[in-house]
Amino acid sequence: MSDWSEGGSGQAPLPYPFYIDIVTKRYFDGVDNKNLDKVLNCFTPDAVLTEVTSNTVHEGREAIRAMFVKLFADFEQIWHGNFVHTADPETNAICSQFTVLITPDGADQLRYENCNRFYLKDRLFHRVYVYMSGDSLLKEGDA
């Protein structure tokens, strides 16, 4: 729909558990297991992912793909957990706070306490805002 806006009117609410499932069992499980297809299947083709702390914007699924290819190459281990979710089906959005344990290739593990805001359209992520407690790990990839 052309009048879509983040949390705007005209949203089709989904069951509360759907939001928890797409964030944890699909998206973050895909990230933690470096399953690129599983991750990308959570996004609309024209999705935008913004890492707000550094104002890094990845526009479209291909830019998001390139970002994850780089992330997966740069870090040998990734884990997300300790989730606290607040879903709002009426606005088709979910806010998730979580811990990230991530190990750069050949370096010591880093710990982040992050928060993501996901806005859905047609049952997929359409706008994602990532707030990181440290330096941005979501660099632009070589698209």
N, C-alpha and C positions, 0 to 999 in steps of 0.2 A: 504494500500500500504506500502511496506516495506521501501521505501525511504522517508517516511513522516518526515518532520522536521518543527519546529516552524517557521511559516512565510516563509517556503521554497517554492521552485518551485513545480508546479504540483497541486496547490490548485484549488479547484472548487469554484469560487466566488459565494456568495449568495447575494440576494438583501439586500441593506443597512438596511432596517427596520427589517430584520430577526435577525441581531445581537443585536439590541436594544431590541427586543421582548424577545429573549432567556435570556438576562441578567436581564431585569426588570420584565417582566410579568411572566416569568417561574421561573428562578433561585431565584432572590431576593424576589419575592412574596412568593415562597415556603419557603425560610428561615424565612421571617418575620412571616409567619403563621404556622411555625413549621410543614410543610407538607413534611416529609422525602422523600416520593416517588416522589413528584413533583421535589424536589431538585435533587435527584439521577438520575432521568430521563434526566437530562441535561448533564450527563457525559458518556463518553465511558467506557466500562468495565475496561480498563487498563489505565484510566486517572490518572494523577498525579497532586495533589494540593500542592503547596509549599507556606508556609507563610514565605516570604523572610526575614522579619525583625528578626525573631528568627531562621531562617533556619530549620523550622519544615516541614518535607516532609511526605505527606500521599499518598502512592502508591497503586493505584487500588481502584475500587469503594467500596469495603468492608472496607478499611481503611478510606475512605472518609465518608462512612456511620457511622462508629464508632465515628469519629470526630464530626459529626453533632448530633448524639445521645447525646454525652457529652455536646455539646454546648446548645442544647435545654433543657437539664436537669439542667444546671447550671445558665441559664438566664431566668427570667420570661417574659421579653419583649425584642423584637428585632425590630428595624426599620432601613431601609436603604432608603435614599432619597437624594434630591439635586444633582441629577446625572448630570455629564458632560461626554458624550461619544465621543470617536473618533474611528470609525470603519474603518477598511482597508480590504474591500472585496478581494482585490488582494492577500493578505497574509492570508485571512481567520482568522482575528484577530480583537479584540476590546479591547480598553483600557477604563476603566470606573473609574472616580473619584466620590466620594460620601461621604455623612455624615452617620455615624452609631450612633444611640442612642440605648444603650443596658443596661438593668437593671439586675444586678446579683440578685439571690434569696436573699431577705432580706437586700439589700444594695441600695445605691443611684445610680441613672442613670449615666452612663459613656458616654462621647461623643468622637468619633473618626472621623478623616478625613482620609479616606483610598483610595487606588487606586488598582484596579485589572487589570491584563492583561490576557485575555482569548484567547487561540488558539484553533480553532475548527478543527475537523476531522469528516467527515461523519455527518455534521450538529449538532454535539455535542461537549462539552468541552473535550479536550484531554489533554491540559496542562493549568493550572491556577496558576498565581503568585499573591499573596496577599501581599500588602504593608500596614502595619498598623502604625498609628501615635502614638500608645502606646503599652503597653505590649500585647503580643500575646494572643488572646482569642481562638485560634484554636489549642487546645491541642490534643494530641493523645488520642483516645478513647480506650475502652477495647474491642478490636476486638475479 
